[in-house]
Amino acid sequence: MAYSIIVSKSNRQLYLLKDGNVIKTYPVGIGKMLTATPTGTFRIINKAPNPGGPFGVMWMGLSKPHYGIHGTNDPQSIGKQVSKGCVRMFNSDVIELSKIVPIGVMVTIRA
């Protein structure tokens, strides 16, 4: 069972895949125009519960330094282009996702 993640910036959705098949879809917030979410393929390199500040209840750092998938203390930002480049999720969604995917999982971010 290999998990992977695809983030669609245009759809503002995160897709959780298992063995290449989408098993769950989550709404996300992405980076604003001046601090756009990067595209490419990365890996989750760490997880930090309760990171504080605007990062909600969970931080999952990407192999691109200073970028991650995290919760938010501003749920109205989900579905919008408002972050400094990270992928924001509802706190309940990021907790669920973090329990499923291991460190090392591949994350592809597409325009």
Biotite code that builds the C-alpha atoms (Angstrom):
import biotite.structure as struc

atoms = struc.array([
    struc.Atom([0.000, 0.000, 0.000], chain_id="A", res_id=1, res_name="MET", atom_name="CA", element="C"),
    struc.Atom([1.778, 3.077, -1.235], chain_id="A", res_id=2, res_name="ALA", atom_name="CA", element="C"),
    struc.Atom([0.279, 6.463, -0.454], chain_id="A", res_id=3, res_name="TYR", atom_name="CA", element="C"),
    struc.Atom([0.902, 9.663, -2.379], chain_id="A", res_id=4, res_name="SER", atom_name="CA", element="C"),
    struc.Atom([-0.547, 13.161, -2.430], chain_id="A", res_id=5, res_name="ILE", atom_name="CA", element="C"),
    struc.Atom([-1.435, 15.435, -5.330], chain_id="A", res_id=6, res_name="ILE", atom_name="CA", element="C"),
    struc.Atom([-2.269, 19.093, -4.727], chain_id="A", res_id=7, res_name="VAL", atom_name="CA", element="C"),
    struc.Atom([-4.110, 20.895, -7.517], chain_id="A", res_id=8, res_name="SER", atom_name="CA", element="C"),
    struc.Atom([-3.576, 24.630, -7.165], chain_id="A", res_id=9, res_name="LYS", atom_name="CA", element="C"),
    struc.Atom([-6.219, 25.448, -9.793], chain_id="A", res_id=10, res_name="SER", atom_name="CA", element="C"),
    struc.Atom([-8.864, 23.297, -8.070], chain_id="A", res_id=11, res_name="ASN", atom_name="CA", element="C"),
    struc.Atom([-7.574, 24.118, -4.569], chain_id="A", res_id=12, res_name="ARG", atom_name="CA", element="C"),
    struc.Atom([-7.865, 20.453, -3.666], chain_id="A", res_id=13, res_name="GLN", atom_name="CA", element="C"),
    struc.Atom([-5.549, 17.917, -2.086], chain_id="A", res_id=14, res_name="LEU", atom_name="CA", element="C"),
    struc.Atom([-5.999, 14.355, -3.300], chain_id="A", res_id=15, res_name="TYR", atom_name="CA", element="C"),
    struc.Atom([-4.865, 11.423, -1.181], chain_id="A", res_id=16, res_name="LEU", atom_name="CA", element="C"),
    struc.Atom([-4.002, 8.425, -3.332], chain_id="A", res_id=17, res_name="LEU", atom_name="CA", element="C"),
    struc.Atom([-3.451, 4.817, -2.346], chain_id="A", res_id=18, res_name="LYS", atom_name="CA", element="C"),
    struc.Atom([-1.777, 2.653, -4.966], chain_id="A", res_id=19, res_name="ASP", atom_name="CA", element="C"),
    struc.Atom([-2.511, 5.352, -7.557], chain_id="A", res_id=20, res_name="GLY", atom_name="CA", element="C"),
    struc.Atom([-6.234, 5.641, -6.812], chain_id="A", res_id=21, res_name="ASN", atom_name="CA", element="C"),
    struc.Atom([-7.830, 8.690, -5.197], chain_id="A", res_id=22, res_name="VAL", atom_name="CA", element="C"),
    struc.Atom([-9.317, 7.650, -1.861], chain_id="A", res_id=23, res_name="ILE", atom_name="CA", element="C"),
    struc.Atom([-9.975, 11.068, -0.304], chain_id="A", res_id=24, res_name="LYS", atom_name="CA", element="C"),
    struc.Atom([-10.212, 14.697, -1.416], chain_id="A", res_id=25, res_name="THR", atom_name="CA", element="C"),
    struc.Atom([-9.672, 17.704, 0.844], chain_id="A", res_id=26, res_name="TYR", atom_name="CA", element="C"),
    struc.Atom([-10.187, 21.436, 0.173], chain_id="A", res_id=27, res_name="PRO", atom_name="CA", element="C"),
    struc.Atom([-7.043, 23.552, 0.668], chain_id="A", res_id=28, res_name="VAL", atom_name="CA", element="C"),
    struc.Atom([-5.825, 27.121, 0.715], chain_id="A", res_id=29, res_name="GLY", atom_name="CA", element="C"),
    struc.Atom([-2.721, 28.004, -1.291], chain_id="A", res_id=30, res_name="ILE", atom_name="CA", element="C"),
    struc.Atom([-0.172, 30.776, -1.656], chain_id="A", res_id=31, res_name="GLY", atom_name="CA", element="C"),
    struc.Atom([-1.122, 34.221, -2.852], chain_id="A", res_id=32, res_name="LYS", atom_name="CA", element="C"),
    struc.Atom([0.255, 35.606, -6.100], chain_id="A", res_id=33, res_name="MET", atom_name="CA", element="C"),
    struc.Atom([3.412, 37.150, -4.600], chain_id="A", res_id=34, res_name="LEU", atom_name="CA", element="C"),
    struc.Atom([4.132, 34.089, -2.446], chain_id="A", res_id=35, res_name="THR", atom_name="CA", element="C"),
    struc.Atom([2.844, 31.323, -4.690], chain_id="A", res_id=36, res_name="ALA", atom_name="CA", element="C"),
    struc.Atom([2.766, 27.698, -3.643], chain_id="A", res_id=37, res_name="THR", atom_name="CA", element="C"),
    struc.Atom([5.644, 26.002, -5.499], chain_id="A", res_id=38, res_name="PRO", atom_name="CA", element="C"),
    struc.Atom([4.924, 23.360, -8.106], chain_id="A", res_id=39, res_name="THR", atom_name="CA", element="C"),
    struc.Atom([6.910, 20.156, -8.369], chain_id="A", res_id=40, res_name="GLY", atom_name="CA", element="C"),
    struc.Atom([7.447, 16.898, -6.550], chain_id="A", res_id=41, res_name="THR", atom_name="CA", element="C"),
    struc.Atom([8.486, 16.878, -2.909], chain_id="A", res_id=42, res_name="PHE", atom_name="CA", element="C"),
    struc.Atom([8.368, 14.558, 0.093], chain_id="A", res_id=43, res_name="ARG", atom_name="CA", element="C"),
    struc.Atom([7.003, 14.983, 3.598], chain_id="A", res_id=44, res_name="ILE", atom_name="CA", element="C"),
    struc.Atom([10.136, 15.131, 5.759], chain_id="A", res_id=45, res_name="ILE", atom_name="CA", element="C"),
    struc.Atom([8.695, 15.777, 9.224], chain_id="A", res_id=46, res_name="ASN", atom_name="CA", element="C"),
    struc.Atom([5.540, 16.170, 11.267], chain_id="A", res_id=47, res_name="LYS", atom_name="CA", element="C"),
    struc.Atom([5.027, 18.519, 14.188], chain_id="A", res_id=48, res_name="ALA", atom_name="CA", element="C"),
    struc.Atom([1.804, 18.538, 16.199], chain_id="A", res_id=49, res_name="PRO", atom_name="CA", element="C"),
    struc.Atom([0.678, 21.884, 17.624], chain_id="A", res_id=50, res_name="ASN", atom_name="CA", element="C"),
    struc.Atom([3.374, 24.028, 15.947], chain_id="A", res_id=51, res_name="PRO", atom_name="CA", element="C"),
    struc.Atom([1.720, 27.235, 17.147], chain_id="A", res_id=52, res_name="GLY", atom_name="CA", element="C"),
    struc.Atom([0.975, 30.463, 15.343], chain_id="A", res_id=53, res_name="GLY", atom_name="CA", element="C"),
    struc.Atom([-1.002, 30.334, 12.105], chain_id="A", res_id=54, res_name="PRO", atom_name="CA", element="C"),
    struc.Atom([-0.143, 26.667, 11.440], chain_id="A", res_id=55, res_name="PHE", atom_name="CA", element="C"),
    struc.Atom([-3.121, 25.158, 13.243], chain_id="A", res_id=56, res_name="GLY", atom_name="CA", element="C"),
    struc.Atom([-2.853, 21.787, 14.929], chain_id="A", res_id=57, res_name="VAL", atom_name="CA", element="C"),
    struc.Atom([-0.337, 20.034, 12.632], chain_id="A", res_id=58, res_name="MET", atom_name="CA", element="C"),
    struc.Atom([2.668, 20.856, 10.444], chain_id="A", res_id=59, res_name="TRP", atom_name="CA", element="C"),
    struc.Atom([3.967, 18.421, 7.818], chain_id="A", res_id=60, res_name="MET", atom_name="CA", element="C"),
    struc.Atom([7.153, 19.844, 6.377], chain_id="A", res_id=61, res_name="GLY", atom_name="CA", element="C"),
    struc.Atom([8.042, 19.345, 2.734], chain_id="A", res_id=62, res_name="LEU", atom_name="CA", element="C"),
    struc.Atom([11.475, 18.626, 1.276], chain_id="A", res_id=63, res_name="SER", atom_name="CA", element="C"),
    struc.Atom([11.376, 22.174, -0.140], chain_id="A", res_id=64, res_name="LYS", atom_name="CA", element="C"),
    struc.Atom([12.652, 24.217, 2.826], chain_id="A", res_id=65, res_name="PRO", atom_name="CA", element="C"),
    struc.Atom([10.147, 26.524, 4.564], chain_id="A", res_id=66, res_name="HIS", atom_name="CA", element="C"),
    struc.Atom([7.108, 24.927, 2.863], chain_id="A", res_id=67, res_name="TYR", atom_name="CA", element="C"),
    struc.Atom([4.607, 22.499, 4.267], chain_id="A", res_id=68, res_name="GLY", atom_name="CA", element="C"),
    struc.Atom([1.075, 21.206, 4.540], chain_id="A", res_id=69, res_name="ILE", atom_name="CA", element="C"),
    struc.Atom([-0.514, 22.459, 7.732], chain_id="A", res_id=70, res_name="HIS", atom_name="CA", element="C"),
    struc.Atom([-3.697, 23.325, 9.580], chain_id="A", res_id=71, res_name="GLY", atom_name="CA", element="C"),
    struc.Atom([-4.885, 26.878, 10.061], chain_id="A", res_id=72, res_name="THR", atom_name="CA", element="C"),
    struc.Atom([-6.251, 29.161, 12.734], chain_id="A", res_id=73, res_name="ASN", atom_name="CA", element="C"),
    struc.Atom([-8.232, 30.926, 9.950], chain_id="A", res_id=74, res_name="ASP", atom_name="CA", element="C"),
    struc.Atom([-10.669, 28.360, 8.489], chain_id="A", res_id=75, res_name="PRO", atom_name="CA", element="C"),
    struc.Atom([-12.200, 30.978, 6.158], chain_id="A", res_id=76, res_name="GLN", atom_name="CA", element="C"),
    struc.Atom([-8.890, 30.926, 4.225], chain_id="A", res_id=77, res_name="SER", atom_name="CA", element="C"),
    struc.Atom([-9.500, 27.406, 2.920], chain_id="A", res_id=78, res_name="ILE", atom_name="CA", element="C"),
    struc.Atom([-10.250, 27.510, -0.810], chain_id="A", res_id=79, res_name="GLY", atom_name="CA", element="C"),
    struc.Atom([-8.485, 30.843, -1.259], chain_id="A", res_id=80, res_name="LYS", atom_name="CA", element="C"),
    struc.Atom([-5.082, 32.138, -2.346], chain_id="A", res_id=81, res_name="GLN", atom_name="CA", element="C"),
    struc.Atom([-3.910, 33.648, 0.923], chain_id="A", res_id=82, res_name="VAL", atom_name="CA", element="C"),
    struc.Atom([-0.884, 31.815, 2.347], chain_id="A", res_id=83, res_name="SER", atom_name="CA", element="C"),
    struc.Atom([2.809, 32.562, 2.068], chain_id="A", res_id=84, res_name="LYS", atom_name="CA", element="C"),
    struc.Atom([3.195, 29.486, -0.125], chain_id="A", res_id=85, res_name="GLY", atom_name="CA", element="C"),
    struc.Atom([2.181, 26.614, 2.128], chain_id="A", res_id=86, res_name="CYS", atom_name="CA", element="C"),
    struc.Atom([-0.817, 24.353, 1.622], chain_id="A", res_id=87, res_name="VAL", atom_name="CA", element="C"),
    struc.Atom([-3.443, 25.052, 4.314], chain_id="A", res_id=88, res_name="ARG", atom_name="CA", element="C"),
    struc.Atom([-6.050, 22.559, 5.426], chain_id="A", res_id=89, res_name="MET", atom_name="CA", element="C"),
    struc.Atom([-8.889, 22.524, 7.928], chain_id="A", res_id=90, res_name="PHE", atom_name="CA", element="C"),
    struc.Atom([-7.456, 21.348, 11.266], chain_id="A", res_id=91, res_name="ASN", atom_name="CA", element="C"),
    struc.Atom([-9.636, 18.222, 11.341], chain_id="A", res_id=92, res_name="SER", atom_name="CA", element="C"),
    struc.Atom([-8.527, 17.327, 7.799], chain_id="A", res_id=93, res_name="ASP", atom_name="CA", element="C"),
    struc.Atom([-4.796, 17.780, 8.441], chain_id="A", res_id=94, res_name="VAL", atom_name="CA", element="C"),
    struc.Atom([-5.034, 15.621, 11.574], chain_id="A", res_id=95, res_name="ILE", atom_name="CA", element="C"),
    struc.Atom([-6.787, 12.883, 9.597], chain_id="A", res_id=96, res_name="GLU", atom_name="CA", element="C"),
    struc.Atom([-4.246, 13.093, 6.757], chain_id="A", res_id=97, res_name="LEU", atom_name="CA", element="C"),
    struc.Atom([-1.254, 13.106, 9.109], chain_id="A", res_id=98, res_name="SER", atom_name="CA", element="C"),
    struc.Atom([-2.458, 9.874, 10.726], chain_id="A", res_id=99, res_name="LYS", atom_name="CA", element="C"),
    struc.Atom([-2.645, 8.161, 7.319], chain_id="A", res_id=100, res_name="ILE", atom_name="CA", element="C"),
    struc.Atom([0.482, 9.230, 5.453], chain_id="A", res_id=101, res_name="VAL", atom_name="CA", element="C"),
    struc.Atom([3.984, 8.363, 6.648], chain_id="A", res_id=102, res_name="PRO", atom_name="CA", element="C"),
    struc.Atom([7.031, 10.583, 6.579], chain_id="A", res_id=103, res_name="ILE", atom_name="CA", element="C"),
    struc.Atom([8.601, 10.177, 3.152], chain_id="A", res_id=104, res_name="GLY", atom_name="CA", element="C"),
    struc.Atom([5.339, 10.178, 1.207], chain_id="A", res_id=105, res_name="VAL", atom_name="CA", element="C"),
    struc.Atom([5.549, 11.852, -2.200], chain_id="A", res_id=106, res_name="MET", atom_name="CA", element="C"),
    struc.Atom([3.684, 15.142, -2.666], chain_id="A", res_id=107, res_name="VAL", atom_name="CA", element="C"),
    struc.Atom([3.139, 16.468, -6.191], chain_id="A", res_id=108, res_name="THR", atom_name="CA", element="C"),
    struc.Atom([1.932, 20.051, -6.471], chain_id="A", res_id=109, res_name="ILE", atom_name="CA", element="C"),
    struc.Atom([0.442, 20.920, -9.859], chain_id="A", res_id=110, res_name="ARG", atom_name="CA", element="C"),
    struc.Atom([-0.566, 24.269, -11.298], chain_id="A", res_id=111, res_name="ALA", atom_name="CA", element="C"),
])
